[in-house]
């Protein structure tokens, strides 16, 4: 069995290492930068993202997409979400017709508000049984260091989830399965936006009450959106929802929380972008998530505040005032 991992960033590298450690498939990675690819192949290390962390020596890597994709049973995609459509178009002729496409991306496409699985289905013209997602509380550095972690493998076709589960079941990485692809994807995408808000609160000097409030109410608007699109609300109470949300909002390893902290401490969006090396998916996806919510009549006040800060020059102080000044209401789950 062969697994092609398209992308040598932090999460792509960590997941490729999990699959190699699981030992049931050979793994070949694809990356654009020859230096990173050579280091993975020759020294079992990704010096750009995980310097000093030893990867599985059986991992191989290439700068040739066609080579990585040749004969792949699973094609795992780990590129920035807004570049997915362009990359798929370039890779399409090399992807085996019967391969399962696995998304590690946690974003919503700008302009269309499509989930990543929907973009894959559209561009590659694949049935639901050949599209899956891996999500959950998956901070890449901890997984690369082989610290204990769990994840959710999601696909509407249960036999596909079981196959993929076996491929990434390593001693330190425990994958669970679900057929609720919509809930799994939205949990992963919206939590990035909530983490930005939490980061802003931390940067402004607020404490644990503010963080807990944003996490809890952030989960509520995630549930509202997901259920409106056909997800099971219980999915959002598990690893793909609350689990991922807590990890991303509380960890200093979180790109989105770190980006938000920079804004809250006084940086402009442009300054925060310049100071942040890796992609903070929530910055761009916040607009498409808000558009998705509005199209489905879903109230998403935290997402709206984040969009205001990221794209409409709303200051953190103004965003806080807008959120706290909302009319009072009863608290009910998902309301």
N, C-alpha and C positions, 0 to 999 in steps of 0.2 A: 504494500500500500504506500502511496506517496501523497504527501501534503506539501503544497506550495504556499508559502507565506509571502504575500506581496506587500512589502514595506519593512524597512529595517529600523524603524523608530523604536521608542521605548516599549510600547505594548506589543507591537509585532514581534520584536526580539524576545520579549519575555514569554509570549505565547508559543513561539516556535521552540523555545527551550523546553517548555512544558511538554509539548508533543514529542520532542526528542527524548526527554526523560521518561515519558510514558512507555516508549520502546516498541510500539506496535506499528509504526510507520516511519519511513525515511522522510526527512524534511529538507526542503531546499528553499532558501529565502531569496527574494529579489529586492535590490535596492538601487537607487540612482547613483550613489557616491561610491566610486571605486575604492577609496580608502577604507570606508566602513566594511564593504563587502570583503575586501582582502583580509582585514583584521579578523572578521568572523571565520573566514575559511582557514586562515593560516595560524591564528593565535587563539581561537575560540573565545573572542572578546569583542564587545562592541564599545570601543573607546569613547565614542561621542555621547553615549547615553549611560553606559554602565561600566566605566573604567574600573579595572581591578576585579570585576566579577567574572568568574570562569563559567563559560557556557558549555553545553554538552559538546564534546569533540566531534560527534557524528553530524552536527549541523554543517550544512554547506550553504554557500551563497553565490549569487551571480548578478551581474548587471544586465543580463539578457533576459527579458521577460519571457520570451518564447521558450528558452531553455528551462526556466523554473516551472513553467506551466505544462511542459510536455509530460504527458502520462499521469497528470495529477488526478487523484480521486477526490481530494478536497482542495479548494482554492480559498485560502484565508486572506481577507483583504483588510489591511491595516494602514490606510492612507487617510489624510484629512478628509472629512466628509464632503466638503465643498469641491474637492477634486475627483470625487468618485466617478461621476458620469464621464468625464474626459478620459480618465484612466481605463475605464471599462471599454470605451470605444477603441482605444489603442490596443487592448489585450484581446478583444473579442475573438478574433480569428484563431488565436492560439489556445483558447480555453477548451478543454475536452467537452464534448457535447453532454456527457453523462456525469460531469463533475458536480459535486455539491459546493455551492458558493457560500462561504461563511463570513459574515460581517463582524468585525471587531469595533466598528465605528459607532460613535454615540453622538449623532447629530441629525439635523433635519435640513433638507436641501433648500437653499435660498431660491425664491422665485416660484417654486412649485409646492413647498411645504410637504414634500414627500419624505417618508421614512427611507432609510438606506435600503431595506429589503425591497421597497417599491421601485426604487431607482434600478436596482439589480434586475428585477423582473422585467422592467420596461426595456432596458438597454439590451439585455441578453435574451429576452423572450423565453424565460424559463418558468416552469410550473412551480407551485409553492413547495413541493416535495424536495426541490433542489436548492432551496434558499434557507439558510439558518443564521442564527445570531448567537454569539457568546457574550454574556454581559454579567454584571454583578459587582461586588466590592473588590475590584481588581486593580489595586495600585501597583503599577508595573515594577517598580524597583523592589518592593517586598517579594513579589513573585520571582523575579530574577534571582533574588537572594535565597530562593527556595524556602521562604517562610510559609506557614500553613495558610491556605486560602480556599475559598469556595467560589463557584460560579454557576450560572444558569445557561444551559444550552436550549435554545428555543427554535422550534419549527412546527408548523401546523401538522406535518406528517411525522407521527411519533417514531416510526422505524428509523427515520433520518436522525432524530435526536439521539437515539440509542447508539447508532453507529458513531456519531460524532463524540458522544460521551466516552466511548471506549478509547478513542484516539487521543483524548486529552486528560485521561485519568491517571495522574501521576501521584507519587507517594505523598506529596505536599499540596496537591491541587485536586480538590474534590468537586466534580461537576454534577449538578442536578439537571433534570430535564423538565420541559414544559412545552405544551402546544400553543401557549398564548404568546405568539410572536409580537402582537401589537403592544401588549402590556410590557413585555420585556424591553422592546425598543424604546418606548416612550419613557419608561422609568430611567433608562440610561441617558436619554437625551435631555430631559427636563432637569435632572439633578445637576447638570452642569450649570444651568442658569441659576438655580437656587444656591449653588456653591459660590457663584459670583457675588450674590447678595450677602451671603454669610461672610465672605472675605471682606466686603466693603464695611460691614458692621465691625469686624475685628480691626480693620485699619482705622476706623473712627474711634477706637478705644472702648467699645462696648463689651460687655461681659457675657456670661453664659446664658442669662435669661434671654437676651436678644438672639443668640445663636439657636437656642432651643425653640424659640418662637418661629424663627424663619424656617428651620428644618421641618417643624410640625405643620405649619401652614403651607410650606412648599410641597409637602407630601399631599396635602389636601387638594391643591390645584392640579398636581400631577394626576391624582386619582380622577378628578372631574374630567380632565381632558381624555385620559385613557378610556374611561368607561363610555364617554360619548362616542368614541370610535370603535367600540365593540370589545374592549379588553375586559378581563375578569379583575374586579377590584382586589381580590385576594393576591394576585400576582404582585401588586404594588406594596403589599405588606411583607413581602419576602425579600430574597436576595437582590432581585432585579430592581426593586423599588426602594424600600427602607434601607436595606443593606448597602446598596450602592450610594444612596443619598448620605447616609451617616459617614461612610468612609471618605467621600469626596468633600463633605463640608467640614470635617474635623481634622483631616490630615494636612500637615505642612507639605506633603508630597503632591498634593492636588494642584494641578496647573490652574484650574478655574478659581479655586479659593485664593491662591497666591496672587492671581491677576486682580481679583477683587480687593485684596488687602492693599495693593499698590494704589488703586483708585481711592479707597477710603482714607489713605494716608496723605492724599493730596496730589498724586500724579494725574496727569491727563490721560485719556485713552491712548493717545499716540505715544506718550512716554512709557506707559505700561506695556504696550506692544513691543516697543524697542527694548525694554528691560526683560521681557519674557522670551526665552529662546524657543520653547516648544509651543505647539498650537493649543490655545484654550478654546475648545470647541463651542462653549457656551456664548462666546462673544458674538460670533456670526449667527449661530443657530437660534439665539434668542429672538431675533426678528421673525424667522420662519415659524418658530413655535408659537409666538404671539399671534401671527396670522392664522395659524391652524386653529388656535383657540377661538379667535373671533369668528372664523368661518363656521364653527360649530356651536356658537353661542355660549362659550365657556368663559367664566370670569377668572382671570389669571393676574391678580394685582402685583404679585412679586415679579413675575415675568415682565409685566408692563413697566414696572419701576426700573428693572435692569435694562430693558430696551431704551428707556429714556436716558439712562446714564451712559450707555454704550454708543448710542446713535443720535441723540437729540440734545446733547449738552445739558442734561439735567444734572445738577450737582447731587452728591450723596445726601446732603442736608435736605434738599428739596424732595428727593425720593423718599427719605424717611418720613417727612411731614405728610406726603401724599398717602403713604401706606397707613400711618397711624391715625390719619383724619378720616378714614373710611367709616361709613355708618356701622354701628354696632349690630350684632346679630347673634343668634344662638350658635353654639358649636355642635355640629353633627359631622360624623365621619364623611369625608369627601365633599363637604359643603363650605 
